[in-house]
Amino acid sequence: MSIALLFRSMRLSLLSGMAFTLAACSPGIQETAQTPNTPPAAALAAGKLRVHFHRIQNDEDKWGVFSWEGPQTPSKEWIKDRFMFSGSDSFGRYVDISADAAKGALKFLVTDGDGNKNCGSDQSVNFAADLGQKGQEIWLVEGSCEVHSKAPAISAANFSNANAHWLDLQTFAWPGAPTGASYRLYYAAQGGIRAEGDSIKGADGEINLSPAASLNSALQSRFPHLKNATALTWSAADAARAKTMLKGQVVLAQWNAAKLVQATSLQTANVLDALYASAAQQQQLGISFDAQRRPTLRLWAPSAKAVSLNLYASSGSEEKRTLALQEDPASGIWSVTLDDAGLNNRAFYTYSVQVFSRWAENKVVTNEVTDPYSLSVNANSRRSFLADLDAAASKPAGWDNHALPGPLAAVDQAVYELHIRDFSIHDTSVPADKRGKYLAFTESNSNGMRHLTQLQAAGLSHVHLLPAFDIGTVDEVNCSTPAVSFAGADSSQPQASIAASADKDCFNWGYDPLHYSAPEGSYASNAQDGLTRIKEFRAMVQALHGSGLRVAMDVVYNHTHASGQAAQSVLDKIVPAYYQRLNANGGILTDSCCSDTASEHAMMEKLMLDSVQLWRQHYQVDAFRFDLMGFHSLATMQKVKRQLEADPARASYVYGEAWNFGAAGNDARFVQARQANMFGSGIGSFNDRLRDALRGGGCCDGGEALLSQQGFANGAAYDNNGKSTQSQDDLLRLADLVRVGLAGTLRDYSFINRKGELKKSSEIDYAGMAAGYSADPGETINYAEAHDNQTLFDINAFKLPQNTPLAERVRAQNLATAVVLLSQGVPFIHAGQEILRSKSLERDSFNAGDWFNKLDFSYADNNFGVGLPSAEKNRDNWELMRPILNNALIKPDQAAILFAKEQALTMLKIRQDSRLFRLQSGAEVQQRLRFLNTGPQQAAGLILMQIDGRGLAGAKYSSVLVAINADKQSKRLPAAELKGKTLRLHPLQQAGADAVVKQAAFESASGVLDIPGRTVAVFVE
């Protein structure tokens, strides 16, 4: 996923794609006939924007306005730096914000500082023309995304919201509700509950609830974000009717004597788990077969009133046969068995689910929807396919007996991140009908497959495929590629052509799941046929296995492409408001950029576990990369890992993005799979510490920050680009972060820092966080470039001085790549990094089309300077980019591309040559790896890493010494610790194409090292 897009949506600065409509907050408040009397408060000054806010319980004190654009002094630190509501009037509270009228609008979120947002989406208000003369006012109401230009009427009841929670059979929780009030629960089988003044109408019945001071300790532990909520309970007799009530509308009301104070719908996911999950988790959902291959279809829909199956003979047929499903009351699973095995791998189906939905204006609706457990679908996912994955028709020739790669230790892996379409869409050595498709990987003599084979021979173990499950943003039948032609290095024409058809073309990264367990159809030769995508996905895997490569799959269980009653919503149409993570108002959270899922709910977790197992069992996928893994609990990720390790002969690697943010951030709802919690988990997480130290700055910098923060590999202090203000101490600080990465980012590894102090890696600062956090090297994914943010070549184009010769640019890139490949842990290379890939400075190419994402395995061009990148993400930086794109010193020729490739292959081979670069445990690293040239007197820009090989099987050498000289100047350094050693340049470098590294020398008698500029030299003993 593009962390740049997340930064835009979440306003974060410390995190390491796609374009979706954010799920809206709950609809506006329900109006009453009375408008509150709002007398003028303090006089409103010219140039001020007064933001009014009303909460029913009058608890606005901890709420404030976080605004990153529009104030004269914008908020900086995420949700802590807010404009607090300090003034009072009869509407509620307000705050006056000094506006920067030149910005045209205020962009903001109202938040309580704990991660809760009043509206799930970013909000904005345009500044009035007379703001500078008399100020401006807006009014906001709890749980509504509507921005009012005058004080709105307020109702005590809002059944579009769900501020209260039904936690288990006996217990309800209502945050912020007083214990001294009285409470009633109302239910209606068909919906229709409404508020009329101080009356609740339309209910079938009501039940009094008893308030308690707080939840019991067990519930507080399970639901930490609700620990301060008021607890409500009822009798066992009332609880006996819970399952019936949950099939209709259920609301909760607070009363003060005869006055209705507040009424709301309920969040019911947890009680559904309490009532049904134990039995449901034991059953197979989706399609299963008996001995005669007759299919049984099962759907979990415990709140549904009725479910039927619609069978279609073909993808396009409108004729259907409808069969009723029967519910198992213990599990909430509806099922039907078909008597005709001949429908397998031929028929298509949908479900019709009759269900009460808050998303459908609190009504009972009948949704025709695909199966969440779909194994395949027709074009554009309108119908599920009745697939039998064990049938011969669903397999390419030789599938069942093809050789599967055996297990690898985590540190023996090396991963190559690749987009399926990028791999071949421009490769003329691939037949035209296979370009951009799964079948391109079966062309063993194509440029791309020859390139992958060379990487594999050098030590690459895995090809990591960007999402290849069924996605929602590419039209699988009618997508087209826009005609784009070169119009100048800094022309805006290419991006304009792409933008005009960006949502209709055939390119997208694919982080927009529709069906987690069905292959994507746009990569198949026939999207309409449900079998083709299955068979061709398997053919791709088989071909990669045949080349000696394992397959890692990018999985995105943290969100869905759509939710609610939207056309492409699936889960939410079956069990409304269950699968999605909700905010305090009951609106769907969009912290991921899209509709977040809630894997803390048992059946969402089951869907995730079952899906992973399906890809492993039926498609022989070898590893899984979890998008926004920190949105899942550590316990869930450990279940994934244990499940995959059940077969030790095929043990899989699990890794992902362990970032910490959003409503689940800082373990607010559960112990997250975030970096600080990953110690000892055996699960890999991406290492932003090493990435940022090498590249400079943060993931999502724009404007002058792109120039002012150089990295260890591109000039910090030693090669000032004219915009940087970094000192030599900054360079030493970055070098310490690189050392942390070289040593596996281990929490407990110790070395001498730049100040001469013996410190653990966890005591080295990374933007206010501990730099070291892992227990063993296999828990760290080392990288300098990934699919999101600028490529390494492009970030260097910004940060290196503009007069840097091409040869030096290539050396800077090679140095960063070498550090990644020689660090302890799992190296991760973005496709094309080894051949200087550029996206013409694009920072978020998720929807930038084939033009900016071009990958050229003929090595003729690296795609730099093909036009200004997309206006949507880059327009503010265009003027900064123009001279860079026109700089003739930057674009490489084929010789430079081939040189970079050969150096990457050499470093892969060196890593593979000795287990000293693949130490298995934190203890081994602590015992064998040490750094020379440390402390305040070190030669700046030079890192010396020595690894002891004595007594280690597979070490091959008594020791190795890695000398990393990032400076453009050569370094001559006496190292007393090395006197008398017999060190020679690694044979692979001696025989390699880099003449400069061959100048690296070691004098045994004196212990003096000579290391050329911008060089990584590996010496062996």
Summary of the structure (lengths in Angstrom):
residues: 1021
radius of gyration: 29.8
end to end distance: 42.7
largest distance: 95.1
contacts: 3796
relative contact order: 0.08
helix: 27%
strand: 24%
